[in-house]
Amino acid sequence: MTTDAASRRARREGLGVALATSAYGISFGALAVASGLDIWQTCVLSLVMFTGGSQFAFIGVIGAGGVAAAPAAIASSGLLGVRNVAYGLRMAPVVGTSPWRRIVAAHFTIDESTAVALAHEEPKARRLGFWVTGVGIYLGWNLTTLLGALLGDVLGDPKQYGLDAAAAAAFLALLWPRLRQRQAIAVGVAAAVVATVLTPVLLPGIPVLIAALVAVVVGWTNWFAPRRPPRPADQPRTDAGGDPQGPGGELEGLP
């Protein structure tokens, strides 16, 4: 594929992802107003925070526990936002070396912009995919947040229209393809069980934080990761090309 063709493909994919992702900003806007935020607070949250998972976590905890749950809401949303740090490290060589460009790119480094960028091999296509997706979602998400907040303020309870389920369905769609390995499935099931058991007895937001510790513990101990079979002691080592090596590290049969 030529560079121009790859760039056109990256642009199309970025615009498509931006349109699809922006659509459920309506759900966020409506739910935020229903959780007690006013329209301007809702819009500022999208403008400044701009990471869907963290935003939904924040308003979910605030809606359940009110202002008293604000520390747990901040902790929950911050915990979900940590993943963007890893994305930033991966995207640093993609967006360029200019300090200002990297500063601006930090705000647009989200799941979708990272995924579209890494789906391409050409450096120009990667860069274009990142910027088109990130900026496109930022504009669309904030417009639909405003629309959802206005609709939620006028129409009342968003649960009547199923908007409360839209966010959960979107997150499930993102999570499901990742549940292919035993360790990922174990983390998902264990975290869900912990959160479900603790939700009725703890303050809002706290069960989410405790459930997150499940992933930390499993990842640290590597309990469910596939184990590589040990190499037999008498099996000869090989060099990079697959040729057998002797005990001294020199290729056998060579002077």
Beta strands, then each sheet from edge to edge (+ up, - down):
end
